[in-house]
């Protein structure tokens, strides 16, 4: 890897089974970019083929971003370099790259990891699996049409309603 090589493209490896990760993937896709981002499911066949030297199990545990010259960023550094690639967030990325900003970025990453861990722990005792959530005895799976939006909570699109003609269901308590 050439540490002085310019970054012209970044590949973000995200956990496709994690609802928070999928939400952030969709958010990243909508953002204006200064550096192109490719979003690839972590530990997927594509990720393994493109980056054979990575620990793909670790990419499911912690966000990993790979630069086009082989640079590898993990954890807070991965979030910062991803923000750096976005037009509206580059100034924030520069602030987060300072020592005090790095502490804030680390706190945000730890909060996200805690949320993901809570999702995993729900799956261990309650019948849900990684990337699923469970409330009131029900398991909400993305594969079954459930999606999480922080503004409205969990919503469900029934089969055959993907075109938006049906009103989404809401999870209990929302």
Residue pairs with C-beta under 8 A, 6 or more apart in sequence:
1 69
1 70
1 71
1 72
2 69
2 70
3 71
5 67
5 69
5 71
6 69
7 35
7 67
7 68
7 69
7 71
7 81
7 85
8 35
8 36
8 68
9 35
9 36
9 37
9 38
9 67
9 68
10 35
10 36
10 37
10 38
10 65
10 66
10 67
10 68
10 81
10 82
10 85
11 37
11 38
11 39
11 40
11 50
11 51
11 65
11 66
11 67
11 68
12 25
12 28
12 37
12 38
12 39
12 40
12 63
12 64
12 65
12 78
12 82
13 40
13 41
13 42
13 43
13 47
13 51
13 54
13 59
13 63
13 64
13 65
13 66
14 21
14 22
14 24
14 25
14 39
14 40
14 41
14 42
14 63
15 21
15 41
15 42
15 60
15 116
15 130
15 131
16 22
16 25
16 41
16 42
16 44
16 131
17 129
17 130
17 131
17 132
17 142
18 116
18 119
18 130
18 131
19 119
19 131
19 132
19 133
19 142
19 147
19 148
20 112
20 115
20 116
20 119
20 148
21 116
21 131
22 142
22 147
23 148
23 149
23 150
25 39
28 37
28 39
28 82
28 86
29 37
29 39
31 86
31 87
31 88
31 89
32 86
32 87
32 88
33 85
33 86
33 87
34 85
34 86
34 87
34 90
35 84
35 85
36 85
37 82
37 85
40 46
40 47
40 50
41 47
42 56
42 59
42 60
42 64
43 56
43 57
43 59
43 60
47 54
47 56
47 59
48 56
51 66
54 64
54 66
54 72
58 64
58 74
62 74
62 75
62 78
62 113
63 74
63 75
63 78
63 79
63 82
63 109
64 72
64 73
64 74
64 78
65 72
65 73
65 74
65 78
65 81
65 82
66 72
66 73
67 73
67 81
73 80
73 81
75 106
75 109
76 96
76 102
76 105
76 106
76 108
76 109
79 96
79 105
79 108
79 109
80 93
80 96
80 97
80 102
80 105
81 93
83 89
83 90
83 92
83 93
83 96
84 90
84 93
84 94
84 97
86 93
95 101
96 102
96 104
96 105
119 128
119 130
119 131
119 132
119 133
120 130
122 128
122 132
122 133
122 134
123 129
123 130
123 132
123 134
126 134
126 139
127 134
127 139
128 134
128 139
129 141
131 142
132 139
132 140
132 141
132 142
133 139
133 140
133 148
133 154
134 140
135 171
135 172
135 173
136 172
136 173
138 171
138 172
140 146
140 148
140 154
140 156
140 171
144 156
145 156
145 157
145 158
145 159
146 154
146 155
146 156
146 171
147 154
147 155
147 156
147 157
148 154
148 155
149 155
152 170
152 174
153 170
153 171
153 174
154 170
154 171
154 174
155 168
155 169
155 170
155 171
156 168
156 169
156 170
156 171
157 166
157 168
158 166
158 169
160 166
161 168
